[in-house]
């Protein structure tokens, strides 16, 4: 009887292990990996660019399926089948700060090079090439920079049910959500944000950042009244002057690093309890 019990326990353990082995590992989708963009102070080479494209007499931009022309051809080593990533430097069009010191931090970490898409060469001429847009994140336009396409391995994602909204401080490096893709002010799950920690500070692809917010800081976000949580008349009062450093922080969500430069990281928010603002804080988990 004891032998049967042992065999049964072994069979259950084996079946459980087999089921666990069959659960696929979740990773960011290709659009997340290849449309994330990167903030860097090291400008990429700009010698290969889009000249224009098919139908340019009536078109200013190009999308998936369109044919575009590149300023290099057979004489410069381009071959049929070569693929290029198309990128473009972009700036915040509003020039309105959302939190204190936002633009000075943005300047310190570098320029956002936005991923616009991927093209594949179909015809090669002596000094120019024709390529088809295989994928477009945004629109492509004249003057966009073309870099040889490189694979970006997708890191594994953590289960969302492991998220801890009351997680204590990790004790690891802290930084900020400086801004995000399209220069929005609020972000949520699946959005891309850029934080001011990178490879020089030990951050690597696959690392997780926890996003959190302090209550009652001296410098609030642009839309808020200063010290809204404590000092606004008519919303109650406390006898002690509480500040950000003696009130529990609010954990908002977490995100995974998909790209790094020397002093910045591109982070996909994988889970959020509520909106994340530019100016919120992050820490390595």
KEKE-3310 file (N, C-alpha, C; in steps of 0.2 Angstrom, whole numbers, plus 5000, padded with zeros to 4 digits):
npx = (5004:5010:5019:5012:5006:5018:5021:5010:5011:5023:5019:5010:5018:5027:5017:5013:5025:5027:5016:5019:5031:5025:5019:5019:5033:5030:5033:5038:5029:5034:5031:5032:5046:5053:5048:5050:5060:5074:5083:5097:5114:5123:5124:5118:5126:5123:5124:5117:5102:5084:5079:5068:5052:5041:5028:5030:5026:5013:5014:5019:5023:5027:5021:5018:5021:5024:5036:5052:5066:5084:5099:5111:5119:5124:5137:5141:5140:5127:5115:5102:5089:5095:5091:5085:5084:5073:5075:5072:5077:5068:5059:5050:5036:5028:5035:5032:5035:5031:5035:5046:5062:5061:5065:5079:5084:5080:5088:5101:5101:5100:5095:5079:5078:5067:5059:5054:5051:5054:5063:5066:5078:5074:5078:5093:5103:5118:5121:5110:5096:5081:5068:5056:5044:5043:5038:5029:5031:5028:5026:5036:5048:5056:5074:5075:5084:5094:5098:5108:5098:5096:5093:5083:5083:5069:5065:5060:5044:5037:5024:5009:5001:5010:5013:5017:5008:5011:5025:5041:5054:5067:5080:5089:5096:5088:5077:5069:5053:5056:5051:5040:5035:5029:5028:5019:5009:5004:5004:5001:4998:5007:5012:5027:5040:5054:5068:5080:5091:5104:5115:5127:5125:5122:5111:5101:5094:5079:5079:5068:5059:5051:5037:5034:5026:5028:5019:5014:5025:5037:5037:5025:5016:5013:4999:4994:4990:5001:5007:4995:4989:4989:4989:4978:4964:4949:4949:4951:4963:4979:4989:5003:5016:5017:5027:5035:5044:5040:5029:5020:5024:5017:5014:5014:5015:5024:5038:5047:5063:5068:5077:5093:5104:5119:5115:5101:5086:5074:5058:5045:5029:5022:5012:5000:4992:4986:4986:5002:5013:5024:5038:5035:5043:5056:5062:5075:5070)
npy = (4994:5006:5007:5009:5022:5030:5028:5034:5048:5051:5050:5061:5072:5071:5073:5086:5093:5091:5098:5111:5113:5114:5126:5140:5152:5169:5183:5200:5207:5208:5221:5228:5227:5231:5244:5253:5263:5273:5282:5292:5299:5296:5299:5290:5284:5294:5292:5284:5286:5289:5294:5297:5291:5279:5286:5299:5311:5314:5310:5312:5305:5288:5271:5254:5242:5251:5257:5263:5274:5272:5280:5273:5260:5246:5250:5254:5243:5237:5225:5215:5210:5214:5221:5236:5246:5259:5275:5290:5306:5314:5328:5334:5342:5351:5358:5361:5359:5345:5341:5347:5351:5343:5345:5348:5336:5328:5333:5329:5315:5313:5312:5307:5293:5289:5274:5270:5260:5245:5241:5232:5228:5227:5230:5234:5247:5256:5266:5269:5262:5252:5249:5239:5244:5234:5234:5246:5257:5270:5283:5284:5295:5307:5309:5301:5291:5276:5261:5246:5232:5224:5210:5210:5202:5196:5198:5187:5188:5193:5184:5193:5191:5191:5203:5216:5227:5233:5233:5233:5245:5242:5244:5246:5254:5270:5280:5291:5291:5299:5304:5298:5287:5296:5308:5309:5313:5305:5287:5270:5252:5243:5254:5263:5270:5281:5280:5287:5279:5268:5257:5260:5261:5249:5243:5231:5223:5215:5217:5222:5237:5244:5255:5270:5282:5297:5304:5320:5328:5342:5348:5347:5339:5347:5350:5351:5357:5364:5353:5346:5335:5338:5352:5359:5369:5363:5350:5342:5339:5337:5335:5335:5340:5331:5324:5319:5310:5304:5297:5283:5276:5276:5262:5260:5252:5241:5238:5231:5231:5234:5240:5248:5262:5271:5280:5279:5270:5260:5256:5245:5246:5234:5231:5240:5249:5261:5276:5281:5294:5306:5310:5302:5290:5277:5261:5248:5232)
npz = (5000:5004:4994:4983:4986:4986:4972:4966:4971:4965:4951:4951:4954:4942:4932:4935:4933:4920:4915:4919:4911:4898:4898:4889:4888:4891:4881:4876:4862:4844:4839:4851:4854:4842:4840:4850:4852:4857:4869:4868:4869:4860:4844:4830:4815:4801:4787:4778:4771:4768:4752:4745:4739:4730:4721:4725:4721:4725:4738:4755:4765:4770:4771:4777:4765:4755:4743:4744:4742:4744:4748:4744:4735:4725:4723:4735:4743:4745:4745:4737:4747:4759:4774:4783:4798:4801:4807:4817:4824:4837:4845:4859:4855:4862:4872:4885:4902:4912:4925:4938:4933:4921:4907:4908:4913:4902:4892:4898:4896:4883:4865:4859:4848:4837:4832:4816:4807:4797:4782:4767:4755:4737:4724:4717:4712:4704:4713:4721:4730:4729:4741:4750:4762:4775:4788:4798:4811:4814:4803:4788:4781:4770:4772:4784:4794:4790:4796:4797:4799:4815:4825:4840:4854:4863:4880:4894:4901:4917:4927:4929:4941:4951:4955:4967:4976:4988:4989:4998:4998:4986:4988:4978:4963:4959:4949:4937:4928:4914:4902:4889:4875:4861:4868:4878:4893:4902:4906:4903:4905:4893:4887:4881:4891:4895:4905:4917:4919:4914:4904:4909:4922:4926:4921:4911:4897:4900:4913:4927:4931:4945:4947:4956:4967:4976:4990:4993:4989:4988:4975:4964:4951:4935:4934:4946:4962:4974:4986:4988:4994:5008:5011:5006:5008:5017:5015:5025:5039:5046:5062:5061:5051:5037:5025:5009:5013:5025:5023:5017:5001:4985:4975:4958:4947:4935:4924:4910:4904:4888:4879:4880:4883:4886:4897:4899:4898:4888:4892:4894:4900:4909:4918:4926:4940:4940:4931:4925:4927:4918:4927:4938:4949:4948:4952:4952:4952)
capx = (5000:5014:5023:5007:5006:5024:5021:5005:5015:5028:5015:5007:5024:5029:5012:5014:5031:5026:5012:5023:5035:5021:5017:5024:5036:5028:5038:5035:5028:5038:5030:5035:5053:5056:5045:5051:5064:5080:5086:5105:5118:5128:5120:5120:5128:5118:5126:5112:5095:5079:5079:5061:5049:5037:5022:5032:5023:5007:5014:5024:5025:5027:5019:5019:5020:5026:5043:5056:5073:5089:5105:5116:5118:5129:5144:5142:5140:5121:5113:5095:5088:5097:5086:5087:5079:5072:5074:5072:5077:5062:5058:5044:5033:5024:5040:5029:5037:5026:5037:5052:5068:5060:5069:5086:5085:5080:5095:5106:5101:5101:5089:5075:5078:5061:5059:5049:5049:5059:5063:5070:5080:5072:5081:5099:5107:5125:5122:5104:5092:5074:5067:5049:5043:5041:5034:5030:5029:5025:5026:5043:5048:5063:5079:5075:5091:5093:5104:5107:5094:5099:5088:5082:5080:5064:5066:5054:5039:5035:5017:5006:4999:5016:5014:5015:5007:5014:5032:5045:5060:5071:5087:5093:5096:5082:5077:5062:5050:5057:5045:5038:5034:5024:5029:5012:5011:5001:5005:4998:5000:5009:5015:5034:5043:5061:5070:5087:5096:5106:5120:5133:5123:5121:5104:5102:5088:5076:5078:5062:5058:5045:5036:5030:5025:5028:5014:5015:5032:5037:5036:5020:5015:5011:4992:4992:4991:5007:5005:4988:4987:4990:4988:4972:4959:4943:4949:4954:4970:4983:4993:5010:5018:5019:5030:5036:5049:5037:5022:5021:5024:5011:5017:5009:5015:5031:5039:5053:5068:5069:5083:5097:5109:5123:5112:5094:5083:5067:5054:5038:5025:5019:5006:4999:4986:4982:4990:5009:5015:5031:5040:5035:5049:5056:5068:5076:5068)
capy = (5000:5012:5008:5012:5029:5033:5029:5039:5054:5052:5051:5068:5076:5071:5077:5093:5096:5091:5104:5117:5113:5115:5133:5144:5158:5175:5188:5206:5206:5211:5228:5231:5226:5235:5250:5256:5269:5273:5289:5291:5304:5294:5299:5285:5286:5297:5292:5281:5289:5288:5299:5298:5285:5279:5291:5305:5317:5316:5308:5315:5299:5281:5266:5247:5240:5256:5257:5269:5274:5273:5284:5268:5254:5241:5252:5255:5236:5235:5219:5213:5206:5218:5225:5242:5249:5266:5279:5298:5310:5318:5332:5336:5348:5356:5362:5362:5354:5342:5341:5351:5349:5338:5347:5347:5328:5325:5335:5325:5308:5313:5313:5301:5291:5285:5268:5271:5254:5241:5240:5226:5230:5223:5231:5238:5251:5257:5271:5269:5255:5252:5245:5239:5244:5228:5235:5253:5258:5276:5285:5285:5301:5309:5311:5296:5287:5269:5257:5239:5229:5219:5207:5212:5196:5197:5195:5184:5192:5190:5184:5199:5190:5191:5210:5217:5234:5236:5231:5238:5248:5236:5246:5246:5261:5273:5285:5293:5291:5306:5305:5292:5288:5302:5313:5310:5315:5299:5281:5264:5245:5242:5260:5264:5276:5281:5282:5290:5274:5264:5252:5263:5260:5241:5241:5227:5221:5210:5219:5225:5243:5246:5262:5272:5289:5299:5308:5326:5331:5350:5350:5342:5339:5353:5351:5350:5363:5362:5349:5345:5330:5340:5359:5362:5370:5360:5343:5339:5342:5333:5339:5335:5342:5325:5326:5313:5305:5301:5295:5277:5278:5272:5258:5261:5247:5239:5237:5228:5235:5231:5243:5252:5266:5272:5283:5278:5263:5260:5252:5244:5245:5228:5231:5247:5249:5267:5280:5283:5301:5308:5313:5297:5287:5270:5257:5242:5226)
capz = (5000:5004:4988:4978:4988:4983:4965:4965:4972:4959:4945:4951:4953:4935:4928:4937:4930:4913:4913:4919:4905:4892:4898:4885:4891:4887:4879:4872:4855:4840:4839:4857:4853:4836:4839:4856:4852:4861:4871:4868:4868:4855:4838:4825:4808:4797:4780:4774:4772:4763:4748:4744:4738:4725:4722:4729:4718:4729:4745:4759:4770:4767:4776:4776:4758:4750:4740:4746:4739:4748:4744:4743:4731:4724:4724:4743:4747:4747:4741:4737:4753:4765:4778:4787:4802:4799:4813:4816:4830:4838:4851:4862:4851:4866:4876:4891:4907:4916:4932:4939:4930:4916:4901:4910:4913:4895:4889:4900:4894:4876:4860:4857:4841:4836:4827:4811:4803:4794:4775:4764:4748:4732:4718:4718:4707:4706:4719:4725:4730:4730:4747:4752:4769:4778:4794:4799:4818:4813:4795:4785:4777:4767:4777:4789:4794:4789:4799:4796:4804:4820:4829:4847:4857:4868:4886:4896:4905:4923:4928:4932:4947:4956:4957:4974:4976:4994:4989:5001:4994:4984:4990:4972:4960:4958:4944:4935:4921:4912:4897:4885:4867:4858:4873:4882:4900:4906:4903:4906:4902:4886:4884:4882:4894:4895:4912:4916:4921:4908:4904:4913:4929:4927:4919:4906:4894:4904:4920:4929:4935:4949:4946:4962:4967:4983:4992:4996:4988:4987:4968:4962:4943:4932:4934:4953:4967:4978:4992:4987:4999:5015:5013:5003:5013:5016:5013:5031:5041:5051:5066:5060:5044:5034:5018:5005:5016:5030:5021:5013:4994:4981:4970:4953:4942:4934:4917:4908:4900:4881:4876:4885:4881:4892:4903:4898:4896:4886:4897:4892:4906:4908:4922:4930:4944:4938:4926:4927:4925:4918:4934:4943:4951:4947:4955:4949:4957)
cpx = (5004:5018:5018:5006:5012:5024:5016:5008:5020:5025:5013:5013:5026:5024:5012:5020:5030:5021:5015:5028:5032:5019:5022:5027:5033:5033:5035:5034:5033:5037:5033:5043:5056:5052:5046:5055:5069:5082:5093:5108:5123:5124:5123:5122:5122:5120:5122:5105:5090:5079:5072:5058:5044:5030:5024:5029:5016:5008:5020:5027:5024:5025:5021:5017:5022:5033:5046:5063:5078:5095:5111:5114:5123:5136:5146:5141:5133:5119:5105:5094:5090:5091:5089:5081:5079:5071:5074:5073:5071:5062:5051:5041:5030:5029:5037:5031:5031:5028:5044:5058:5067:5065:5077:5088:5085:5086:5101:5107:5101:5094:5086:5075:5072:5061:5053:5047:5056:5058:5067:5071:5077:5075:5087:5102:5114:5125:5116:5101:5085:5072:5059:5049:5039:5036:5035:5027:5025:5025:5034:5042:5055:5067:5079:5082:5089:5099:5103:5103:5097:5093:5089:5079:5075:5065:5060:5050:5038:5027:5014:5003:5004:5017:5012:5014:5009:5022:5036:5051:5065:5079:5092:5092:5089:5083:5070:5060:5051:5052:5044:5037:5028:5024:5022:5014:5008:5002:5002:5001:5001:5012:5023:5036:5050:5063:5077:5092:5098:5111:5126:5131:5121:5115:5105:5095:5085:5075:5071:5063:5051:5044:5032:5030:5025:5022:5016:5022:5031:5035:5031:5020:5012:5003:4990:4993:4997:5005:4998:4985:4986:4987:4982:4967:4952:4943:4952:4961:4973:4987:5000:5011:5021:5022:5032:5040:5046:5030:5023:5020:5019:5014:5012:5009:5023:5032:5046:5057:5069:5075:5087:5102:5114:5119:5104:5092:5076:5063:5047:5034:5021:5013:5006:4992:4982:4987:4997:5010:5022:5033:5039:5042:5049:5062:5069:5074:5073)
cpy = (5006:5013:5011:5020:5033:5034:5034:5047:5056:5054:5059:5073:5077:5074:5084:5097:5096:5097:5110:5118:5115:5122:5137:5151:5164:5180:5194:5204:5210:5219:5232:5232:5231:5242:5254:5262:5269:5280:5288:5298:5303:5294:5294:5288:5288:5297:5289:5283:5287:5294:5302:5291:5285:5283:5297:5312:5319:5313:5311:5310:5293:5276:5259:5245:5245:5255:5264:5268:5276:5276:5279:5262:5249:5244:5254:5248:5234:5230:5218:5208:5209:5221:5230:5244:5256:5270:5286:5301:5314:5322:5333:5342:5353:5361:5364:5357:5351:5341:5345:5348:5344:5339:5346:5340:5326:5327:5331:5318:5307:5314:5306:5299:5286:5280:5270:5265:5250:5240:5235:5228:5225:5224:5236:5241:5253:5261:5272:5262:5257:5247:5245:5240:5238:5229:5243:5254:5265:5277:5285:5291:5303:5311:5306:5292:5280:5266:5250:5236:5224:5217:5210:5206:5199:5194:5192:5189:5189:5189:5190:5197:5190:5199:5212:5225:5237:5234:5236:5240:5242:5238:5247:5253:5263:5279:5288:5291:5298:5308:5298:5293:5292:5307:5314:5312:5309:5293:5275:5257:5245:5248:5260:5270:5275:5284:5283:5285:5269:5259:5254:5262:5253:5239:5237:5225:5215:5212:5222:5232:5243:5253:5264:5280:5291:5304:5314:5329:5339:5352:5345:5343:5345:5355:5352:5356:5360:5359:5348:5341:5333:5347:5362:5363:5366:5353:5339:5341:5337:5337:5340:5336:5336:5328:5319:5308:5302:5299:5289:5279:5274:5269:5258:5255:5244:5238:5234:5232:5231:5234:5247:5256:5267:5275:5283:5271:5264:5254:5251:5242:5239:5227:5237:5246:5255:5270:5281:5290:5301:5312:5308:5293:5279:5267:5251:5237:5221)
cpz = (5000:4998:4983:4980:4985:4976:4963:4966:4967:4953:4945:4950:4946:4931:4929:4933:4923:4911:4913:4913:4899:4892:4894:4889:4887:4886:4876:4865:4850:4839:4845:4856:4848:4835:4846:4856:4857:4862:4871:4867:4862:4848:4833:4819:4804:4789:4776:4776:4767:4759:4747:4742:4732:4726:4725:4727:4722:4736:4749:4764:4767:4773:4774:4769:4753:4748:4741:4743:4744:4744:4744:4739:4730:4725:4731:4747:4748:4742:4741:4743:4759:4768:4782:4792:4801:4806:4812:4823:4831:4844:4853:4859:4856:4870:4882:4896:4911:4923:4932:4936:4924:4910:4903:4910:4906:4891:4891:4898:4887:4872:4859:4850:4840:4831:4823:4807:4801:4786:4772:4756:4743:4725:4720:4712:4709:4713:4723:4725:4731:4736:4748:4759:4771:4784:4796:4806:4817:4805:4794:4781:4775:4773:4783:4788:4794:4792:4798:4801:4808:4824:4837:4851:4863:4874:4889:4901:4912:4923:4932:4939:4953:4958:4964:4975:4983:4995:4993:4996:4992:4987:4984:4969:4958:4952:4943:4929:4918:4906:4893:4878:4866:4863:4877:4889:4905:4902:4906:4903:4895:4883:4885:4885:4894:4902:4912:4920:4915:4909:4909:4921:4930:4924:4912:4903:4898:4911:4921:4933:4939:4949:4953:4962:4975:4984:4995:4995:4987:4980:4965:4954:4941:4934:4941:4957:4972:4985:4993:4993:5006:5016:5010:5007:5012:5015:5019:5033:5046:5056:5065:5052:5040:5027:5015:5008:5022:5029:5016:5005:4991:4975:4964:4948:4941:4926:4916:4903:4893:4877:4881:4881:4887:4898:4903:4896:4893:4889:4895:4899:4905:4913:4926:4934:4942:4933:4929:4924:4923:4924:4940:4944:4949:4951:4952:4954:4958)
residu = (UNK:UNK:UNK:UNK:UNK:UNK:UNK:UNK:UNK:UNK:UNK:UNK:UNK:UNK:UNK:UNK:UNK:UNK:UNK:UNK:UNK:UNK:UNK:UNK:UNK:UNK:UNK:UNK:UNK:UNK:UNK:UNK:UNK:UNK:UNK:UNK:UNK:UNK:UNK:UNK:UNK:UNK:UNK:UNK:UNK:UNK:UNK:UNK:UNK:UNK:UNK:UNK:UNK:UNK:UNK:UNK:UNK:UNK:UNK:UNK:UNK:UNK:UNK:UNK:UNK:UNK:UNK:UNK:UNK:UNK:UNK:UNK:UNK:UNK:UNK:UNK:UNK:UNK:UNK:UNK:UNK:UNK:UNK:UNK:UNK:UNK:UNK:UNK:UNK:UNK:UNK:UNK:UNK:UNK:UNK:UNK:UNK:UNK:UNK:UNK:UNK:UNK:UNK:UNK:UNK:UNK:UNK:UNK:UNK:UNK:UNK:UNK:UNK:UNK:UNK:UNK:UNK:UNK:UNK:UNK:UNK:UNK:UNK:UNK:UNK:UNK:UNK:UNK:UNK:UNK:UNK:UNK:UNK:UNK:UNK:UNK:UNK:UNK:UNK:UNK:UNK:UNK:UNK:UNK:UNK:UNK:UNK:UNK:UNK:UNK:UNK:UNK:UNK:UNK:UNK:UNK:UNK:UNK:UNK:UNK:UNK:UNK:UNK:UNK:UNK:UNK:UNK:UNK:UNK:UNK:UNK:UNK:UNK:UNK:UNK:UNK:UNK:UNK:UNK:UNK:UNK:UNK:UNK:UNK:UNK:UNK:UNK:UNK:UNK:UNK:UNK:UNK:UNK:UNK:UNK:UNK:UNK:UNK:UNK:UNK:UNK:UNK:UNK:UNK:UNK:UNK:UNK:UNK:UNK:UNK:UNK:UNK:UNK:UNK:UNK:UNK:UNK:UNK:UNK:UNK:UNK:UNK:UNK:UNK:UNK:UNK:UNK:UNK:UNK:UNK:UNK:UNK:UNK:UNK:UNK:UNK:UNK:UNK:UNK:UNK:UNK:UNK:UNK:UNK:UNK:UNK:UNK:UNK:UNK:UNK:UNK:UNK:UNK:UNK:UNK:UNK:UNK:UNK:UNK:UNK:UNK:UNK:UNK:UNK:UNK:UNK:UNK:UNK:UNK:UNK:UNK:UNK:UNK:UNK:UNK:UNK:UNK:UNK:UNK:UNK:UNK:UNK:UNK:UNK:UNK)
# end
